[in-house]
Amino acid sequence: MAAARRQILRPTIAPPATPQLQRQLQKFRHRLTQERSAFERWMARLKRAFRAVEKHQHQASRLQRRITRLEET
């Protein structure tokens, strides 16, 4: 059985950018950097909150085990 022929991939030629398109791209790139930095801040908050919840859940389960152990004796 013959192997499939490979297709030649050539980069597409970008059309020349108009000044209006350049301004729009610049505006979108600026907004993207703002959104990424806001996302990073929220992720840091979320991680801290998640770790705090984990810590409290661990403490509560530890106390619950201690109470049941003391009640059994």
N, C-alpha and C positions, 0 to 999 in steps of 0.2 A: 504494500500500500504506500502510496507516495505521501510525503510529508506536505503539510500546507505551506504555501509560499508566504514568506514574510512580507509585510506591507511596509513601505518606506514612509517614515514619519518625518515630515518637514515642519519646522516652526512656522506658525502663521505670521504673516506680516501685519503689524498693527497699523491701522490708518492714522494719518497725522492728527494729533490732538489739537482741537480748537482751544482758544483761550477760555471759552465758557466751560468746556469739558475739563480743562486743567483746574479751574476754580472749584468746580463741583467735586473733582477727585480730591483736591486739597482739603475741602470742607469735610468730606466723608472720612478721610484719613485722620484728620484732627478729632472728629467725633469718635472714631474707632479707638484712638489712644485714650480718650477720656473714658469711654465705656470700659475698656480693659482695666484701667487703673481703679475705677469704681468697683468692678467685679473682683479685683484682687483684694481690695479693702473688705468687701463683704465676705469673701471666702475666709479671710483671716478671722473676722468676727465669728463666722459660722464654726470654724475649727475650734476656737476658744470655747464657744458655747457648747459644742458637742463634747469636748473633753470635760468640761465642768459637769455636764449631765452624766457622763460616764462615771466620773468620780463619785457623784452623789448616789448613783445607782449601785455602785460597788459598795459604798459605805452602808447603804440601806440593807443590801443583801447580807453583808457581813454581820450587821446588828441582828437581823432576823435569824440567822443561823445561831448566833450566840444565845438569843432568847430561847429558841427551841431546845438548844442543848441544855440550858439551865432549867427549863421547865421539865425536861425528861428526868433529871436527877432528883 
